[in-house]
Amino acid sequence: MADLVETATSTGFKTLITVVEAAGLLDILKSPGPYTIFAPTDEAFAKIPAHTITAWLDDVPKLKRILAYHLVSGDVRSDDLVQIDEAPTFEGSVLAIENADGVRVNGAKVLQQDILADNGVIHSIDDVLMPALVAVE
């Protein structure tokens, strides 16, 4: 198997890898972990206006906060997601996990679960999650 960065790259999370690299977070996702990433698809990033993403790329601390909000310590797989209602993030806030109509994380639909890597797991989601204290431009 491969690490989270290699796995995300090979499974088509191009925009996510681009912004993770810009934020200087590749080393964390290559470290032993384990980590769980709620990974927005390229389509999820495409919903955000280009000027907003450009502003994030120009504000690395803000970009790091946004990306850290998608990262959870530990190997949280699909069978764990149905048993929990929240998960603490690297950013410091908590994600709400819902299981009423499929699995949702802060309202974002989990599209694909359990994309396994040597140092964790990726769950594909249909939206970019925003920590409460980060305003969307």
Solvent accessible surface area in square Angstrom, and as a share of the most:
residue,aa,sasa,rsa
1,M,166,0.74
2,A,31,0.24
3,D,24,0.12
4,L,0,0.00
5,V,13,0.07
6,E,85,0.38
7,T,12,0.07
8,A,1,0.01
9,T,79,0.46
10,S,94,0.60
11,T,69,0.40
12,G,34,0.33
13,F,10,0.04
14,K,144,0.61
15,T,38,0.22
16,L,4,0.02
17,I,25,0.13
18,T,80,0.46
19,V,3,0.01
20,V,5,0.03
21,E,105,0.47
22,A,48,0.37
23,A,1,0.01
24,G,56,0.54
25,L,27,0.13
26,L,39,0.19
27,D,116,0.60
28,I,60,0.30
29,L,10,0.05
30,K,95,0.40
31,S,32,0.21
32,P,120,0.76
33,G,32,0.30
34,P,65,0.41
35,Y,30,0.11
36,T,0,0.00
37,I,6,0.03
38,F,1,0.00
39,A,0,0.00
40,P,0,0.00
41,T,20,0.12
42,D,43,0.22
43,E,123,0.55
44,A,2,0.01
45,F,7,0.03
46,A,84,0.65
47,K,126,0.53
48,I,29,0.15
49,P,65,0.41
50,A,83,0.65
51,H,122,0.54
52,T,0,0.00
53,I,29,0.14
54,T,73,0.42
55,A,33,0.25
56,W,1,0.00
57,L,65,0.32
58,D,117,0.60
59,D,58,0.30
60,V,57,0.33
61,P,95,0.60
62,K,36,0.15
63,L,1,0.00
64,K,80,0.34
65,R,87,0.32
66,I,1,0.01
67,L,11,0.06
68,A,19,0.15
69,Y,10,0.04
70,H,3,0.01
71,L,14,0.07
72,V,4,0.03
73,S,75,0.49
74,G,21,0.20
75,D,54,0.28
76,V,22,0.12
77,R,89,0.32
78,S,30,0.20
79,D,90,0.46
80,D,53,0.27
81,L,0,0.00
82,V,91,0.52
83,Q,142,0.63
84,I,58,0.30
85,D,104,0.54
86,E,100,0.45
87,A,3,0.03
88,P,93,0.58
89,T,14,0.08
90,F,86,0.36
91,E,30,0.13
92,G,67,0.64
93,S,36,0.23
94,V,74,0.43
95,L,0,0.00
96,A,46,0.36
97,I,6,0.03
98,E,81,0.36
99,N,60,0.31
100,A,104,0.80
101,D,101,0.52
102,G,49,0.47
103,V,12,0.07
104,R,68,0.25
105,V,0,0.00
106,N,60,0.31
107,G,39,0.38
108,A,2,0.01
109,K,80,0.34
110,V,12,0.07
111,L,92,0.46
112,Q,104,0.46
113,Q,62,0.28
114,D,48,0.25
115,I,17,0.09
116,L,65,0.32
117,A,7,0.05
118,D,92,0.48
119,N,8,0.04
120,G,4,0.04
121,V,0,0.00
122,I,0,0.00
123,H,0,0.00
124,S,5,0.04
125,I,0,0.00
126,D,38,0.20
127,D,53,0.28
128,V,19,0.11
129,L,7,0.03
130,M,49,0.22
131,P,2,0.01
132,A,97,0.75
133,L,149,0.74
134,V,13,0.07
135,A,74,0.58
136,V,91,0.52
137,E,96,0.43
